[in-house]
């Protein structure tokens, strides 16, 4: 899908290709340097290699119950969204969502467009009744975006996340029942 950003750049949202591993890994490593809203630390992201990123991409391409989309601007991956299915029968009706957009591209509607593309994908998933995500309680912009899409808070794990500055924040669980 092609979109135009407020700055005039073209945004492409698409499934990853086999040769996207280096670009996706570089984007993820940039993200861990610029934000503390991801579970991975910068050091942990730097321990990842091209082979592990290729495996990561293939785990989505090889599983019709999972989704990975990348956001590309000027030929560079600058964000992504994924939907993970646990593979467990008792949780077959649910999937977990993760999303990240690089800081330089915030406030341009990319997160909204990624969520919209992901929700369109869920419409074709028979048996998928609910998606959920986890968000740091101090990430108010993300929480508001999710609320705008109808996600509702359903729980908090107090002080579940230790941030770089040594402070703890709650991990908030939000969910969205899918209309069928």
Residue pairs with C-beta under 8 A, 6 or more apart in sequence:
1 12
1 13
1 14
1 113
1 117
2 10
2 11
2 12
3 10
3 11
3 12
3 13
3 109
3 113
4 10
4 11
5 11
5 73
5 105
5 108
5 109
5 110
6 108
6 109
7 108
9 73
9 74
10 73
11 71
11 72
11 73
11 108
11 110
11 113
12 71
12 72
12 73
13 69
13 70
13 71
13 72
13 113
13 114
13 117
14 69
14 70
14 72
15 60
15 61
15 67
15 68
15 69
15 70
16 24
16 57
16 60
16 61
16 68
16 69
16 70
16 80
18 54
18 57
18 58
18 61
20 57
20 70
20 77
21 50
21 53
21 54
21 56
21 57
22 50
22 53
23 70
23 76
23 77
24 53
24 56
24 57
24 70
24 77
24 80
25 48
25 49
25 50
25 53
26 77
27 76
27 77
27 78
27 79
27 80
27 102
28 40
28 45
28 48
28 53
28 100
29 42
29 45
29 46
29 48
30 102
31 38
31 45
31 100
31 102
32 38
32 40
32 41
32 42
32 44
32 45
33 42
34 102
34 103
35 100
35 103
36 136
36 163
36 164
36 165
37 100
37 135
37 136
37 139
37 142
38 100
39 161
41 164
57 68
59 66
60 66
60 67
60 68
60 82
61 68
63 85
65 85
65 87
65 95
65 125
66 82
66 83
66 84
66 85
66 95
67 81
67 82
67 83
67 118
67 121
68 80
68 81
68 82
68 83
69 80
69 81
69 82
69 114
69 117
69 118
69 121
70 77
70 79
70 80
71 77
71 78
71 79
71 80
71 81
71 101
71 105
71 110
71 113
71 114
72 78
73 105
78 101
78 102
78 104
78 105
78 110
79 99
79 100
79 101
79 102
79 105
79 110
79 111
79 114
80 99
80 100
80 114
81 97
81 98
81 99
81 114
81 115
81 117
81 118
82 97
82 98
82 99
83 95
83 96
83 97
83 118
83 121
83 122
83 131
84 95
84 96
84 97
84 98
85 91
85 92
85 95
86 94
86 95
86 96
92 127
93 127
93 128
93 129
93 130
94 128
94 129
94 130
94 131
94 132
95 122
95 125
95 128
95 130
95 131
95 132
96 131
96 132
96 133
96 134
97 118
97 131
97 132
97 133
98 133
99 111
99 114
99 115
99 118
99 133
99 142
101 110
101 111
101 114
106 141
111 142
111 145
112 145
112 148
115 145
115 146
115 149
119 149
122 128
122 131
122 178
123 178
128 178
129 177
129 178
129 180
130 175
130 176
130 177
130 178
131 175
131 176
131 178
132 154
132 173
132 174
132 175
132 176
133 146
133 151
133 173
133 174
133 175
134 171
134 172
134 173
134 174
135 142
135 143
135 146
135 171
135 172
135 174
136 142
136 161
136 163
136 169
136 170
136 171
136 172
137 143
137 156
137 169
137 170
137 171
137 172
138 163
138 169
143 153
143 172
143 174
146 174
146 176
147 174
149 176
150 176
151 174
151 175
151 176
152 174
152 175
152 176
153 172
153 173
153 174
154 173
154 174
154 175
155 172
155 173
156 170
156 171
156 172
156 173
157 170
157 171
157 173
158 170
159 168
159 169
159 170
160 168
160 169
160 170
160 171
161 168
161 169
161 170
161 171
162 168
163 169
